[in-house]
Amino acid sequence: MLQRWMDVRLAVGLALVLGVTPALAASKQASIDKLAAQYHAFQQFNGTVLVMDEKGLVLKKAYGLADFEWRVPATPDTKFRIASVTKQFTSMVIMQMVADGSVGLEDTLGKLLPDYRQDTGSRVTLTHLLNHTSGIPNFTSHPDFGKVSRQPIPSVEFIPRFASGDLEFEPGTKYAYSNSGYYLLGAIIERVAGKPYAQVVQERIFDPVGMKNSGYDVSATVLPKRASGYVATLDGLRNAPYIDMGLPFAAGGLYSTVEDLALWSRALQGDTLLPPALKQRMFTPGLQGYAFGWEVQPVKLDDGKTEVALQSHRGGVEGFSTLISRSAETKQAVIILSNVRGSNVQGLASGIWSLLHGVKPHAPRRSIAEAVMAALAKGTVTEAVATYRTLTAQKPDEYRRNPGELNRLGYHLMKEGRLADAIEIFKLNVEMYPTDGNVHDSLGEAYLAQGDKRLAAESYRRSLEFDPKNADAVRILKELEPPSAKSP
């Protein structure tokens, strides 16, 4: 008993020397745990969380289920698709190839992939692909991508069809997030290494770092402790649509655990994976704060004032929402993996970073779309709109309100065949957010489904006023208003 008491005194003394009391550390852990539990209770998060600081682990915990049908609990070693968090591993492999002289950052796409169309490939460099300034259109925005996302397509067919479109701007002049760019980086890795992308990442990163629960996600593989993916809808959770993971490829095809991603974050503190100069280059932000596979910029905490310099990235793929953010300066990291697409991982992460820095976090808010849907289930759309206005006026801090909330409700109603109700919800969204191009686009889509081409055209024109890059609106307006139909 005496020895145990002395051990406790020693631990307390060391903690005081380090500048933090055990009570304070426990309080921080409890506060983060409580916040994550609140997000889970409000159905805005389901999965695993890991938080580290310079002294080690702060919190590692799972919330909810890895499989809702079999009621299998999630655990810290549950494997999740990490979606676009994959990009930082792709960029690391490319930089390692730069380090060994296999490629150069100014090498062109046309040089590295000789079969690529040379009129554009000769103008796009590795740097442009890495920091999303290539101008190559994003394949997930291609109008045909959703039609083929369930099918395996080899890269020799995929690249000409989905990653070789005309450039949207001169490379290097603008930033536009492009999964196509990272798909092409994966193809470059395979051509230079002479091995599959999955094998290269395994050999160059996962094995050296000790990431034993990470890899390339192949649906056919029986993978122990793999989480099932879901989508949050206004009717509750649904199984996520199937996607062939060969299509996200080097832009989003990996799986991992919070524990493995913690090892990855720690490895990035040192120089074992990449020489210091190249690591610095990898984390140097380009346009709009995007570096090579990482967003690198100061982030405001929940008080709206305190800023923390973070290296971060979010990911989203059918059934999964993910986030990793880290501070190289303080050696803190926040890793969140959810198997529900639509989870508010960004809000949870912001709250955790706020707690780490002594700032009171925003409490999670309930979905106002769910409240309006509940009102609609009991009454008319007029009454549901009135409910929205009442909640907005009387309980502004209790509900999550943004253009996406009402849009989600509108599309849900369209899917149910309740077109007239959907139009009223989209009209409310336009009233609430009149300068958001996407809400005008959604209203136009509903009018078009109703057969009202005049009102549809008006909505699409309004959408383009606020979002000139809306290619779908341009295309639809050309169909609705052919040149021969316009006044001279």
C-alpha positions as CSV (number, residue, x, y, z in Angstrom):
1,M,0.0,0.0,0.0
2,L,2.9,2.4,0.9
3,Q,4.5,1.7,-2.5
4,R,1.3,2.4,-4.4
5,W,0.9,5.7,-2.5
6,M,4.4,6.7,-3.3
7,D,3.8,5.9,-7.0
8,V,0.7,8.1,-7.0
9,R,2.7,10.9,-5.4
10,L,5.4,10.5,-8.0
11,A,2.9,10.6,-10.9
12,V,1.3,13.7,-9.5
13,G,4.7,15.4,-9.1
14,L,5.7,14.6,-12.7
15,A,2.4,16.0,-13.9
16,L,2.9,19.2,-12.0
17,V,6.4,19.6,-13.4
18,L,5.0,19.1,-16.9
19,G,2.5,21.9,-16.2
20,V,-0.7,19.9,-16.1
21,T,-2.4,18.3,-13.2
22,P,-3.9,14.8,-13.4
23,A,-7.3,16.4,-12.6
24,L,-6.9,18.9,-15.5
25,A,-6.0,16.1,-17.9
26,A,-8.9,14.0,-16.8
27,S,-11.2,17.0,-17.1
28,K,-10.1,17.6,-20.7
29,Q,-10.7,13.9,-21.5
30,A,-14.1,13.9,-19.9
31,S,-15.1,17.1,-21.7
32,I,-14.1,15.7,-25.1
33,D,-15.9,12.4,-24.3
34,K,-19.1,14.3,-23.3
35,L,-19.0,16.4,-26.5
36,A,-18.6,13.3,-28.8
37,A,-21.4,11.6,-26.9
38,Q,-23.6,14.6,-27.5
39,Y,-23.0,14.5,-31.2
40,H,-23.7,10.8,-31.2
41,A,-26.9,11.3,-29.2
42,F,-28.1,13.9,-31.8
43,Q,-27.4,11.4,-34.6
44,Q,-24.7,13.6,-36.0
45,F,-21.8,11.2,-35.5
46,N,-21.3,7.4,-35.2
47,G,-17.8,5.9,-35.1
48,T,-14.4,6.4,-33.4
49,V,-12.5,9.3,-32.1
50,L,-8.8,9.6,-31.2
51,V,-7.2,12.8,-29.7
52,M,-3.5,13.2,-29.0
53,D,-1.3,15.9,-27.5
54,E,2.4,16.3,-27.0
55,K,2.3,14.0,-24.0
56,G,0.4,11.2,-25.7
57,L,-3.1,9.9,-25.8
58,V,-5.9,12.1,-24.6
59,L,-8.9,10.1,-25.7
60,K,-9.5,7.0,-27.8
61,K,-13.1,5.8,-27.9
62,A,-15.9,4.4,-30.1
63,Y,-19.4,5.7,-30.1
64,G,-22.2,3.6,-31.6
65,L,-22.2,0.6,-34.0
66,A,-20.0,-0.7,-36.7
67,D,-22.9,-2.7,-38.1
68,F,-26.4,-1.6,-37.3
69,E,-28.1,-4.7,-38.7
70,W,-26.2,-7.0,-36.5
71,R,-25.9,-4.4,-33.6
72,V,-22.1,-4.9,-33.6
73,P,-20.4,-2.1,-31.5
74,A,-17.7,0.0,-33.0
75,T,-14.3,-0.3,-31.4
76,P,-11.1,1.8,-31.7
77,D,-9.7,-0.8,-34.1
78,T,-12.7,-0.8,-36.4
79,K,-11.7,-0.3,-40.0
80,F,-13.3,2.6,-41.9
81,R,-13.0,3.8,-45.5
82,I,-11.1,7.0,-45.1
83,A,-12.2,8.5,-48.4
84,S,-10.2,11.6,-49.4
85,V,-7.9,11.3,-46.4
86,T,-6.3,8.8,-48.9
87,K,-4.9,11.8,-50.8
88,Q,-2.2,12.5,-48.2
89,F,-0.8,9.0,-48.6
90,T,-0.8,9.4,-52.4
91,S,1.1,12.7,-52.0
92,M,3.6,11.2,-49.7
93,V,4.4,8.4,-52.1
94,I,4.9,11.0,-54.9
95,M,7.2,13.0,-52.7
96,Q,9.2,9.9,-51.8
97,M,9.6,9.3,-55.6
98,V,10.8,12.9,-55.9
99,A,13.3,12.2,-53.1
100,D,14.7,9.2,-54.9
101,G,14.8,10.9,-58.3
102,S,12.1,8.8,-60.0
103,V,10.0,11.9,-60.8
104,G,10.3,15.7,-60.5
105,L,7.6,18.1,-59.3
106,E,7.8,20.0,-62.7
107,D,7.5,16.8,-64.7
108,T,4.5,17.0,-66.9
109,L,1.5,14.6,-67.0
110,G,2.2,14.0,-70.7
111,K,5.8,12.9,-69.9
112,L,4.8,10.6,-67.0
113,L,1.8,9.1,-68.8
114,P,2.7,9.2,-72.5
115,D,-0.7,7.8,-73.5
116,Y,-2.5,10.8,-72.0
117,R,-3.7,13.5,-74.4
118,Q,-0.7,15.7,-75.0
119,D,-2.5,19.0,-75.8
120,T,-3.4,19.2,-72.1
121,G,-0.9,16.8,-70.5
122,S,2.0,18.8,-71.7
123,R,0.8,21.8,-69.7
124,V,-0.1,20.0,-66.4
125,T,2.7,19.2,-63.9
126,L,2.9,17.0,-60.8
127,T,2.6,20.1,-58.7
128,H,-0.6,21.1,-60.4
129,L,-2.0,17.6,-59.7
130,L,-0.9,17.6,-56.1
131,N,-2.4,21.0,-55.1
132,H,-5.5,20.9,-57.3
133,T,-4.5,23.6,-59.7
134,S,-4.4,21.4,-62.8
135,G,-7.7,22.5,-64.3
136,I,-8.7,18.9,-65.0
137,P,-12.4,18.4,-64.4
138,N,-13.4,16.5,-61.3
139,F,-14.6,13.0,-62.3
140,T,-17.1,12.8,-59.4
141,S,-18.9,15.8,-61.0
142,H,-19.1,14.1,-64.4
143,P,-22.8,13.6,-65.3
144,D,-22.2,10.0,-66.2
145,F,-20.2,9.0,-63.1
146,G,-23.1,8.0,-61.0
147,K,-24.3,5.7,-63.7
148,V,-21.1,3.6,-63.7
149,S,-19.9,4.0,-60.1
150,R,-21.0,0.4,-59.3
151,Q,-18.9,-1.1,-62.1
152,P,-15.1,-1.9,-62.1
153,I,-13.4,0.1,-64.8
154,P,-9.7,-0.3,-65.6
155,S,-7.6,2.8,-65.6
156,V,-6.9,2.5,-69.4
157,E,-10.7,3.0,-69.9
158,F,-11.4,5.3,-66.9
159,I,-8.8,8.0,-67.6
160,P,-9.9,8.7,-71.2
161,R,-13.5,8.8,-70.2
162,F,-13.5,10.6,-66.9
163,A,-10.1,12.2,-66.3
164,S,-9.1,13.7,-69.6
165,G,-11.7,16.4,-70.2
166,D,-10.8,19.8,-71.6
167,L,-9.1,22.0,-69.0
168,E,-11.4,24.3,-67.0
169,F,-8.6,26.9,-66.7
170,E,-4.9,27.3,-67.4
171,P,-2.9,25.1,-65.0
172,G,-1.6,27.0,-62.0
173,T,-3.9,30.0,-62.3
174,K,-6.8,28.7,-60.1
175,Y,-7.7,26.2,-57.4
176,A,-10.4,23.6,-58.1
177,Y,-10.6,20.4,-56.1
178,S,-10.2,17.5,-58.5
179,N,-10.4,13.8,-57.6
180,S,-9.3,13.3,-61.2
181,G,-5.9,14.8,-60.4
182,Y,-5.3,12.3,-57.6
183,Y,-6.6,9.4,-59.7
184,L,-3.9,10.3,-62.3
185,L,-1.3,10.5,-59.5
186,G,-2.1,6.9,-58.7
187,A,-1.7,5.9,-62.3
188,I,1.7,7.7,-62.3
189,I,2.8,5.8,-59.1
190,E,1.9,2.5,-60.7
191,R,3.7,3.3,-64.0
192,V,6.9,4.6,-62.2
193,A,7.0,1.8,-59.6
194,G,5.9,-1.0,-61.9
195,K,3.6,-2.2,-59.1
196,P,0.0,-1.8,-58.0
197,Y,-0.8,1.4,-56.1
198,A,-1.9,-0.6,-53.0
199,Q,1.4,-2.5,-52.9
200,V,3.4,0.7,-53.2
201,V,1.6,2.4,-50.3
202,Q,1.9,-0.7,-48.2
203,E,5.7,-1.0,-48.8
204,R,6.5,2.7,-48.6
205,I,4.2,3.9,-45.8
206,F,2.1,1.3,-43.9
207,D,4.9,-1.2,-43.2
208,P,7.5,1.3,-42.1
209,V,5.0,3.1,-39.9
210,G,3.6,-0.1,-38.4
211,M,0.1,0.6,-39.8
212,K,-1.1,-3.0,-39.6
213,N,-4.8,-2.3,-39.9
214,S,-4.7,-0.1,-43.1
215,G,-4.9,-1.0,-46.7
216,Y,-6.6,-0.6,-50.0
217,D,-10.3,-1.3,-49.7
218,V,-11.5,-4.2,-51.9
219,S,-15.2,-5.0,-51.3
220,A,-14.8,-8.7,-52.2
221,T,-12.1,-9.2,-49.5
222,V,-13.3,-10.7,-46.2
223,L,-11.8,-8.0,-44.0
224,P,-12.1,-8.5,-40.2
225,K,-13.6,-5.6,-38.2
226,R,-14.6,-3.6,-41.3
227,A,-17.4,-1.2,-40.6
228,S,-20.5,-1.2,-42.7
229,G,-21.4,2.1,-44.4
230,Y,-24.7,4.0,-44.0
231,V,-26.4,7.2,-45.1
232,A,-28.5,9.4,-42.7
233,T,-31.9,10.1,-44.2
234,L,-35.0,11.8,-42.8
235,D,-36.5,8.3,-42.5
236,G,-33.5,7.1,-40.5
237,L,-30.4,5.2,-41.5
238,R,-30.1,3.4,-44.9
239,N,-27.4,1.1,-46.2
240,A,-25.1,3.2,-48.3
241,P,-25.2,2.7,-52.1
242,Y,-22.5,0.3,-53.4
243,I,-19.5,1.9,-55.1
244,D,-16.6,0.0,-56.7
245,M,-13.6,1.2,-54.7
246,G,-11.4,0.9,-57.7
247,L,-12.9,4.2,-58.9
248,P,-11.9,6.4,-55.9
249,F,-8.5,4.7,-56.3
250,A,-5.6,7.0,-55.2
251,A,-8.1,9.8,-54.5
252,G,-10.1,7.9,-51.9
253,G,-9.7,4.1,-51.9
254,L,-7.9,3.4,-48.6
255,Y,-9.2,2.1,-45.2
256,S,-7.7,2.6,-41.8
257,T,-8.4,2.9,-38.1
258,V,-8.0,5.9,-35.7
259,E,-5.1,4.0,-34.1
260,D,-3.2,3.6,-37.3
261,L,-3.9,7.2,-38.3
262,A,-2.4,8.2,-35.0
263,L,0.8,6.3,-35.9
264,W,0.8,8.1,-39.2
265,S,0.5,11.5,-37.5
266,R,3.3,10.7,-35.2
267,A,5.5,9.5,-38.1
268,L,5.0,12.9,-39.8
269,Q,6.6,14.6,-36.8
270,G,9.9,13.0,-37.8
271,D,11.8,12.7,-41.0
272,T,11.9,8.9,-41.5
273,L,9.5,9.0,-44.4
274,L,10.7,12.1,-46.2
275,P,13.7,14.4,-46.0
276,P,12.9,17.7,-44.1
277,A,13.1,19.9,-47.1
278,L,10.6,17.9,-49.1
279,K,8.4,17.4,-46.2
280,Q,8.3,21.2,-45.8
281,R,7.4,21.5,-49.5
282,M,4.6,19.0,-49.1
283,F,3.1,21.1,-46.3
284,T,3.6,24.4,-48.1
285,P,0.1,25.7,-48.9
286,G,-0.8,26.8,-52.5
287,L,-3.9,28.5,-53.7
288,Q,-6.7,28.6,-51.1
289,G,-4.5,27.0,-48.5
290,Y,-4.2,23.6,-50.1
291,A,-0.8,22.0,-50.0
292,F,0.0,18.4,-51.3
293,G,-2.9,16.3,-50.0
294,W,-3.4,18.5,-47.0
295,E,-5.3,21.8,-46.2
296,V,-2.7,23.9,-44.4
297,Q,-4.2,27.1,-42.9
298,P,-5.2,28.8,-39.6
299,V,-8.6,27.7,-38.3
300,K,-10.8,29.7,-36.0
301,L,-12.0,27.9,-32.9
302,D,-15.6,28.1,-31.6
303,D,-15.1,31.5,-29.9
304,G,-14.6,33.0,-33.4
305,K,-11.3,34.6,-32.4
306,T,-8.7,32.0,-31.4
307,E,-6.8,30.6,-34.3
308,V,-4.8,27.4,-34.6
309,A,-2.5,26.5,-37.5
310,L,-3.7,23.1,-38.7
311,Q,-2.8,20.5,-41.3
312,S,-6.1,18.8,-42.0
313,H,-8.3,16.9,-44.5
314,R,-11.8,15.7,-44.6
315,G,-13.2,12.7,-46.6
316,G,-16.5,11.5,-47.8
317,V,-17.4,8.4,-49.7
318,E,-20.6,6.3,-49.9
319,G,-21.3,5.4,-46.3
320,F,-18.4,7.2,-44.6
321,S,-17.4,10.6,-43.3
322,T,-13.8,11.1,-42.1
323,L,-11.4,13.8,-40.8
324,I,-7.8,14.1,-39.6
325,S,-6.4,17.3,-38.4
326,R,-3.1,17.9,-36.7
327,S,-0.8,20.7,-35.3
328,A,2.8,20.1,-36.2
329,E,3.8,22.8,-33.7
330,T,1.9,21.5,-30.6
331,K,1.9,17.8,-31.7
332,Q,-1.8,17.6,-31.1
333,A,-4.0,15.6,-33.4
334,V,-7.8,15.0,-33.8
335,I,-8.9,11.9,-35.8
336,I,-12.6,11.1,-36.5
337,L,-13.9,8.2,-38.5
338,S,-17.7,7.7,-39.0
339,N,-19.5,5.1,-40.9
340,V,-22.5,7.4,-41.6
341,R,-22.3,9.6,-44.6
342,G,-23.5,13.1,-43.6
343,S,-22.0,13.0,-40.1
344,N,-20.9,16.4,-38.7
345,V,-17.3,15.5,-38.3
346,Q,-16.2,19.0,-38.9
347,G,-18.4,20.4,-36.1
348,L,-17.1,17.8,-33.7
349,A,-13.5,18.4,-34.6
350,S,-13.9,22.1,-34.2
351,G,-15.4,21.5,-30.7
352,I,-12.5,19.2,-29.7
353,W,-9.9,21.6,-30.9
354,S,-11.6,24.3,-28.9
355,L,-11.6,22.2,-25.7
356,L,-7.9,21.5,-26.3
357,H,-7.2,25.2,-26.3
358,G,-9.5,26.2,-23.4
359,V,-12.3,27.5,-25.6
360,K,-15.9,26.7,-24.9
361,P,-17.2,24.5,-27.8
362,H,-20.4,25.0,-29.6
363,A,-23.0,22.5,-28.6
364,P,-24.2,20.2,-31.3
365,R,-27.6,21.3,-32.8
366,R,-30.5,19.1,-33.8
367,S,-31.4,18.9,-37.5
368,I,-34.2,21.4,-38.4
369,A,-35.0,19.3,-41.5
370,E,-36.0,16.5,-39.2
371,A,-38.2,18.8,-37.1
372,V,-39.9,20.1,-40.3
373,M,-40.3,16.6,-41.6
374,A,-42.0,15.5,-38.3
375,A,-44.4,18.5,-38.7
376,L,-45.1,17.5,-42.3
377,A,-45.9,13.9,-41.2
378,K,-48.7,15.3,-39.0
379,G,-50.0,18.1,-41.2
380,T,-49.7,20.1,-44.4
381,V,-46.7,21.6,-46.0
382,T,-48.0,25.0,-45.1
383,E,-48.0,24.0,-41.4
384,A,-44.5,22.5,-41.9
385,V,-43.2,25.8,-43.2
386,A,-44.8,27.6,-40.3
387,T,-43.0,25.2,-38.0
388,Y,-39.7,26.1,-39.6
389,R,-40.4,29.8,-39.1
390,T,-41.4,29.3,-35.5
391,L,-38.3,27.3,-34.6
392,T,-36.1,29.7,-36.4
393,A,-37.5,32.7,-34.5
394,Q,-38.0,31.1,-31.0
395,K,-35.1,28.6,-30.8
396,P,-32.4,29.9,-33.1
397,D,-29.6,28.2,-31.1
398,E,-31.2,24.7,-30.8
399,Y,-31.4,23.7,-34.5
400,R,-28.9,23.4,-37.2
401,R,-29.9,25.7,-40.0
402,N,-28.1,26.0,-43.4
403,P,-29.1,25.6,-47.1
404,G,-28.2,21.9,-47.0
405,E,-30.8,21.1,-44.3
406,L,-33.9,22.3,-46.4
407,N,-32.3,20.9,-49.6
408,R,-32.1,17.5,-47.9
409,L,-35.8,17.7,-47.0
410,G,-36.7,18.9,-50.5
411,Y,-34.9,16.0,-52.3
412,H,-36.3,13.5,-49.8
413,L,-39.9,14.7,-50.7
414,M,-39.1,14.5,-54.5
415,K,-37.9,10.9,-54.0
416,E,-41.2,10.1,-52.3
417,G,-43.1,11.6,-55.3
418,R,-44.3,14.6,-53.3
419,L,-43.3,17.1,-55.9
420,A,-45.6,19.9,-54.9
421,D,-44.4,19.8,-51.2
422,A,-40.8,19.6,-52.4
423,I,-41.3,22.8,-54.4
424,E,-42.6,24.6,-51.4
425,I,-39.6,23.6,-49.3
426,F,-37.2,24.6,-52.0
427,K,-39.0,28.0,-52.3
428,L,-38.5,28.4,-48.6
429,N,-34.9,27.7,-49.0
430,V,-34.5,30.3,-51.7
431,E,-36.2,32.8,-49.4
432,M,-33.9,32.0,-46.5
433,Y,-30.7,31.9,-48.6
434,P,-31.3,34.1,-51.7
435,T,-27.7,34.4,-52.7
436,D,-26.9,30.6,-52.7
437,G,-26.7,29.4,-56.2
438,N,-27.3,25.8,-55.3
439,V,-30.7,26.4,-53.7
440,H,-31.9,28.1,-56.9
441,D,-30.5,25.1,-58.9
442,S,-32.5,22.7,-56.7
443,L,-35.7,24.7,-57.1
444,G,-35.1,24.7,-60.9
445,E,-34.7,20.9,-60.8
446,A,-38.0,20.5,-59.0
447,Y,-39.8,22.9,-61.5
448,L,-38.3,20.9,-64.4
449,A,-39.6,17.7,-62.8
450,Q,-43.0,19.3,-62.6
451,G,-42.9,20.2,-66.3
452,D,-42.8,24.0,-65.7
453,K,-40.0,24.9,-68.1
454,R,-40.5,28.7,-67.7
455,L,-40.0,28.7,-63.9
456,A,-37.2,26.1,-64.2
457,A,-35.3,28.4,-66.6
458,E,-35.8,31.4,-64.2
459,S,-34.4,29.4,-61.3
460,Y,-31.4,28.1,-63.3
461,R,-30.6,31.7,-64.5
462,R,-30.7,32.9,-60.9
463,S,-28.4,30.0,-59.9
464,L,-25.8,31.1,-62.5
465,E,-25.9,34.7,-61.1
466,F,-24.5,33.4,-57.9
467,D,-22.6,30.4,-59.1
468,P,-21.3,31.0,-62.7
469,K,-19.4,27.7,-62.6
470,N,-22.6,25.7,-62.4
471,A,-22.1,23.6,-65.5
472,D,-25.4,21.7,-65.1
473,A,-27.3,24.9,-65.1
474,V,-25.6,26.0,-68.3
475,R,-26.3,22.7,-69.9
476,I,-30.0,22.6,-68.9
477,L,-30.6,26.2,-70.0
478,K,-29.2,25.4,-73.4
479,E,-31.8,22.7,-73.7
480,L,-34.6,24.9,-72.3
481,E,-33.6,27.9,-74.3
482,P,-32.2,26.9,-77.7
483,P,-30.8,29.8,-79.7
484,S,-33.6,29.6,-82.2
485,A,-36.1,30.2,-79.4
486,K,-34.5,33.3,-78.1
487,S,-35.4,36.8,-79.2
488,P,-33.0,38.5,-81.6
